[in-house]
Amino acid sequence: MAHRRRSDQEWLEIFQQYEDSPLNQREFCRQNQLSPSTFFSKRRSLKLTRENQQCSFVRAEVVEQTTRY
């Protein structure tokens, strides 16, 4: 069986299919001819990537502070 590289978008679609299915991870991988270790690894890496993208910048407002003596 030839292995092909999937795009991140394809993996996101696969993970959505998994979430929508009643199958556990092992059975889902078997039925879709996916390596469970690759499935887990890619799922984790994409989750971390999305979290880092969401937390990259925080909007801040600079307010002039005056001190009175």
Distance bins in CASP14 RR format, pairs under 12 A and 6 or more apart:
PFRMAT RR
TARGET T0000
AUTHOR 0000-0000-0000
RMODE 2
METHOD distances of the structure
MODEL  1
1 33 1 0 0 1 0 0 0 0 0 0 0
1 34 0 0 0 0 0 1 0 0 0 0 0
1 35 0 0 0 0 0 1 0 0 0 0 0
2 33 0 0 0 0 0 1 0 0 0 0 0
3 33 0 0 0 0 1 0 0 0 0 0 0
3 34 0 0 0 0 0 1 0 0 0 0 0
3 35 0 0 0 0 1 0 0 0 0 0 0
3 38 0 0 0 0 1 0 0 0 0 0 0
4 10 0 0 0 0 1 0 0 0 0 0 0
4 33 0 0 0 0 0 1 0 0 0 0 0
4 34 0 0 0 0 0 1 0 0 0 0 0
4 38 0 0 0 0 0 1 0 0 0 0 0
5 11 0 0 0 0 0 1 0 0 0 0 0
5 38 0 0 0 0 0 1 0 0 0 0 0
5 42 0 0 0 0 0 1 0 0 0 0 0
6 12 0 0 0 0 1 0 0 0 0 0 0
6 13 0 0 0 0 1 0 0 0 0 0 0
6 14 1 0 0 1 0 0 0 0 0 0 0
6 15 0 0 0 0 0 1 0 0 0 0 0
6 32 0 0 0 0 0 1 0 0 0 0 0
6 33 0 0 0 0 0 1 0 0 0 0 0
6 34 0 0 0 0 1 0 0 0 0 0 0
6 35 0 0 0 0 0 1 0 0 0 0 0
6 38 0 0 0 0 1 0 0 0 0 0 0
6 39 0 0 0 0 0 1 0 0 0 0 0
6 42 0 0 0 0 1 0 0 0 0 0 0
6 46 0 0 0 0 0 1 0 0 0 0 0
7 13 0 0 0 0 1 0 0 0 0 0 0
7 14 0 0 0 0 0 1 0 0 0 0 0
7 42 0 0 0 0 0 1 0 0 0 0 0
7 46 0 0 0 0 0 1 0 0 0 0 0
8 14 0 0 0 0 0 1 0 0 0 0 0
8 15 0 0 0 0 0 1 0 0 0 0 0
8 42 0 0 0 0 1 0 0 0 0 0 0
8 43 0 0 0 0 0 1 0 0 0 0 0
8 45 0 0 0 0 1 0 0 0 0 0 0
8 46 1 0 0 1 0 0 0 0 0 0 0
8 47 0 0 0 0 0 1 0 0 0 0 0
8 49 1 0 0 1 0 0 0 0 0 0 0
8 50 0 0 0 0 1 0 0 0 0 0 0
8 53 0 0 0 0 0 1 0 0 0 0 0
9 15 0 0 0 0 0 1 0 0 0 0 0
9 16 0 0 0 0 0 1 0 0 0 0 0
9 46 0 0 0 0 0 1 0 0 0 0 0
10 16 0 0 0 0 0 1 0 0 0 0 0
10 17 0 0 0 0 0 1 0 0 0 0 0
10 32 0 0 0 0 0 1 0 0 0 0 0
10 34 0 0 0 0 0 1 0 0 0 0 0
10 42 0 0 0 0 0 1 0 0 0 0 0
10 46 0 0 0 0 0 1 0 0 0 0 0
11 17 0 0 0 0 0 1 0 0 0 0 0
11 18 0 0 0 0 0 1 0 0 0 0 0
11 32 0 0 0 0 0 1 0 0 0 0 0
11 34 0 0 0 0 1 0 0 0 0 0 0
11 38 0 0 0 0 1 0 0 0 0 0 0
11 39 0 0 0 0 1 0 0 0 0 0 0
11 40 0 0 0 0 0 1 0 0 0 0 0
11 41 0 0 0 0 0 1 0 0 0 0 0
11 42 1 0 1 0 0 0 0 0 0 0 0
11 43 1 0 0 1 0 0 0 0 0 0 0
11 44 0 0 0 0 0 1 0 0 0 0 0
11 45 0 0 0 0 1 0 0 0 0 0 0
11 46 1 0 0 1 0 0 0 0 0 0 0
11 47 0 0 0 0 0 1 0 0 0 0 0
11 49 0 0 0 0 0 1 0 0 0 0 0
11 50 0 0 0 0 0 1 0 0 0 0 0
12 18 0 0 0 0 0 1 0 0 0 0 0
12 19 0 0 0 0 0 1 0 0 0 0 0
12 42 0 0 0 0 1 0 0 0 0 0 0
12 43 0 0 0 0 1 0 0 0 0 0 0
12 45 0 0 0 0 0 1 0 0 0 0 0
12 46 1 0 0 1 0 0 0 0 0 0 0
12 47 0 0 0 0 0 1 0 0 0 0 0
12 49 0 0 0 0 0 1 0 0 0 0 0
12 50 0 0 0 0 1 0 0 0 0 0 0
13 19 0 0 0 0 0 1 0 0 0 0 0
13 20 0 0 0 0 0 1 0 0 0 0 0
13 32 0 0 0 0 0 1 0 0 0 0 0
13 46 0 0 0 0 0 1 0 0 0 0 0
14 20 0 0 0 0 0 1 0 0 0 0 0
14 21 0 0 0 0 0 1 0 0 0 0 0
14 25 0 0 0 0 0 1 0 0 0 0 0
14 28 0 0 0 0 1 0 0 0 0 0 0
14 29 0 0 0 0 1 0 0 0 0 0 0
14 31 0 0 0 0 0 1 0 0 0 0 0
14 32 1 0 0 1 0 0 0 0 0 0 0
14 33 0 0 0 0 0 1 0 0 0 0 0
14 34 1 0 0 1 0 0 0 0 0 0 0
14 38 0 0 0 0 0 1 0 0 0 0 0
14 39 1 0 0 1 0 0 0 0 0 0 0
14 42 0 0 0 0 1 0 0 0 0 0 0
14 43 0 0 0 0 1 0 0 0 0 0 0
14 46 0 0 0 0 0 1 0 0 0 0 0
15 21 0 0 0 0 0 1 0 0 0 0 0
15 25 0 0 0 0 0 1 0 0 0 0 0
15 28 0 0 0 0 1 0 0 0 0 0 0
15 29 0 0 0 0 0 1 0 0 0 0 0
15 32 0 0 0 0 0 1 0 0 0 0 0
15 34 0 0 0 0 0 1 0 0 0 0 0
15 39 0 0 0 0 1 0 0 0 0 0 0
15 40 0 0 0 0 0 1 0 0 0 0 0
15 42 0 0 0 0 1 0 0 0 0 0 0
15 43 1 0 1 0 0 0 0 0 0 0 0
15 44 0 0 0 0 0 1 0 0 0 0 0
15 45 0 0 0 0 0 1 0 0 0 0 0
15 46 1 0 0 1 0 0 0 0 0 0 0
15 47 0 0 0 0 1 0 0 0 0 0 0
15 50 0 0 0 0 0 1 0 0 0 0 0
16 28 0 0 0 0 0 1 0 0 0 0 0
16 43 0 0 0 0 0 1 0 0 0 0 0
16 46 0 0 0 0 0 1 0 0 0 0 0
17 23 0 0 0 0 1 0 0 0 0 0 0
17 28 1 0 0 1 0 0 0 0 0 0 0
17 29 0 0 0 0 0 1 0 0 0 0 0
17 31 0 0 0 0 0 1 0 0 0 0 0
17 32 1 0 0 1 0 0 0 0 0 0 0
17 34 0 0 0 0 0 1 0 0 0 0 0
17 39 0 0 0 0 0 1 0 0 0 0 0
18 24 0 0 0 0 1 0 0 0 0 0 0
18 25 1 0 0 1 0 0 0 0 0 0 0
18 26 0 0 0 0 0 1 0 0 0 0 0
18 27 0 0 0 0 0 1 0 0 0 0 0
18 28 1 0 1 0 0 0 0 0 0 0 0
18 29 0 0 0 0 1 0 0 0 0 0 0
18 31 0 0 0 0 0 1 0 0 0 0 0
18 32 0 0 0 0 1 0 0 0 0 0 0
18 34 0 0 0 0 1 0 0 0 0 0 0
18 36 0 0 0 0 0 1 0 0 0 0 0
18 39 1 0 0 1 0 0 0 0 0 0 0
18 40 0 0 0 0 0 1 0 0 0 0 0
18 42 0 0 0 0 0 1 0 0 0 0 0
18 43 0 0 0 0 1 0 0 0 0 0 0
19 25 0 0 0 0 0 1 0 0 0 0 0
19 28 0 0 0 0 1 0 0 0 0 0 0
19 43 0 0 0 0 0 1 0 0 0 0 0
20 28 0 0 0 0 0 1 0 0 0 0 0
21 27 0 0 0 0 1 0 0 0 0 0 0
21 28 1 0 1 0 0 0 0 0 0 0 0
21 29 0 0 0 0 0 1 0 0 0 0 0
21 31 0 0 0 0 1 0 0 0 0 0 0
21 32 0 0 0 0 1 0 0 0 0 0 0
22 28 0 0 0 0 1 0 0 0 0 0 0
22 31 0 0 0 0 0 1 0 0 0 0 0
23 29 0 0 0 0 1 0 0 0 0 0 0
23 30 0 0 0 0 1 0 0 0 0 0 0
23 31 1 0 0 1 0 0 0 0 0 0 0
23 32 0 0 0 0 1 0 0 0 0 0 0
23 34 0 0 0 0 0 1 0 0 0 0 0
23 39 0 0 0 0 0 1 0 0 0 0 0
24 30 0 0 0 0 1 0 0 0 0 0 0
24 31 0 0 0 0 0 1 0 0 0 0 0
24 36 0 0 0 0 0 1 0 0 0 0 0
24 39 0 0 0 0 0 1 0 0 0 0 0
25 31 0 0 0 0 0 1 0 0 0 0 0
25 32 0 0 0 0 0 1 0 0 0 0 0
25 34 0 0 0 0 1 0 0 0 0 0 0
25 35 0 0 0 0 0 1 0 0 0 0 0
25 36 1 0 0 1 0 0 0 0 0 0 0
25 37 0 0 0 0 0 1 0 0 0 0 0
25 38 0 0 0 0 0 1 0 0 0 0 0
25 39 1 0 0 1 0 0 0 0 0 0 0
25 40 1 0 0 1 0 0 0 0 0 0 0
25 43 0 0 0 0 1 0 0 0 0 0 0
26 32 0 0 0 0 0 1 0 0 0 0 0
26 34 0 0 0 0 0 1 0 0 0 0 0
26 35 0 0 0 0 0 1 0 0 0 0 0
26 36 1 0 1 0 0 0 0 0 0 0 0
26 37 0 0 0 0 0 1 0 0 0 0 0
26 39 0 0 0 0 1 0 0 0 0 0 0
26 40 0 0 0 0 0 1 0 0 0 0 0
27 34 0 0 0 0 0 1 0 0 0 0 0
27 36 0 0 0 0 1 0 0 0 0 0 0
27 39 0 0 0 0 0 1 0 0 0 0 0
28 34 1 0 0 1 0 0 0 0 0 0 0
28 35 0 0 0 0 0 1 0 0 0 0 0
28 36 0 0 0 0 1 0 0 0 0 0 0
28 39 1 0 0 1 0 0 0 0 0 0 0
28 40 0 0 0 0 0 1 0 0 0 0 0
28 43 0 0 0 0 0 1 0 0 0 0 0
29 35 1 0 0 1 0 0 0 0 0 0 0
29 36 1 0 1 0 0 0 0 0 0 0 0
29 37 0 0 0 0 1 0 0 0 0 0 0
29 38 0 0 0 0 1 0 0 0 0 0 0
29 39 1 0 1 0 0 0 0 0 0 0 0
29 40 0 0 0 0 1 0 0 0 0 0 0
29 41 0 0 0 0 0 1 0 0 0 0 0
29 42 0 0 0 0 0 1 0 0 0 0 0
29 43 0 0 0 0 0 1 0 0 0 0 0
30 36 0 0 0 0 1 0 0 0 0 0 0
30 39 0 0 0 0 0 1 0 0 0 0 0
31 39 0 0 0 0 0 1 0 0 0 0 0
32 38 0 0 0 0 0 1 0 0 0 0 0
32 39 0 0 0 0 1 0 0 0 0 0 0
33 39 0 0 0 0 0 1 0 0 0 0 0
34 40 0 0 0 0 1 0 0 0 0 0 0
34 41 0 0 0 0 0 1 0 0 0 0 0
34 42 0 0 0 0 1 0 0 0 0 0 0
34 43 0 0 0 0 0 1 0 0 0 0 0
35 41 0 0 0 0 1 0 0 0 0 0 0
35 42 0 0 0 0 1 0 0 0 0 0 0
36 42 0 0 0 0 0 1 0 0 0 0 0
36 43 0 0 0 0 0 1 0 0 0 0 0
37 43 0 0 0 0 0 1 0 0 0 0 0
37 44 0 0 0 0 0 1 0 0 0 0 0
38 44 0 0 0 0 0 1 0 0 0 0 0
38 45 0 0 0 0 0 1 0 0 0 0 0
39 45 0 0 0 0 0 1 0 0 0 0 0
39 46 0 0 0 0 0 1 0 0 0 0 0
40 46 0 0 0 0 0 1 0 0 0 0 0
40 47 0 0 0 0 0 1 0 0 0 0 0
41 47 0 0 0 0 0 1 0 0 0 0 0
41 48 0 0 0 0 0 1 0 0 0 0 0
42 48 0 0 0 0 0 1 0 0 0 0 0
42 49 0 0 0 0 0 1 0 0 0 0 0
43 49 0 0 0 0 0 1 0 0 0 0 0
43 50 0 0 0 0 0 1 0 0 0 0 0
44 50 0 0 0 0 0 1 0 0 0 0 0
44 51 0 0 0 0 0 1 0 0 0 0 0
45 51 0 0 0 0 0 1 0 0 0 0 0
45 52 0 0 0 0 0 1 0 0 0 0 0
46 52 0 0 0 0 0 1 0 0 0 0 0
46 53 0 0 0 0 0 1 0 0 0 0 0
47 53 0 0 0 0 0 1 0 0 0 0 0
47 54 0 0 0 0 0 1 0 0 0 0 0
48 54 0 0 0 0 0 1 0 0 0 0 0
48 55 0 0 0 0 0 1 0 0 0 0 0
49 55 0 0 0 0 0 1 0 0 0 0 0
49 56 0 0 0 0 0 1 0 0 0 0 0
50 56 0 0 0 0 0 1 0 0 0 0 0
END
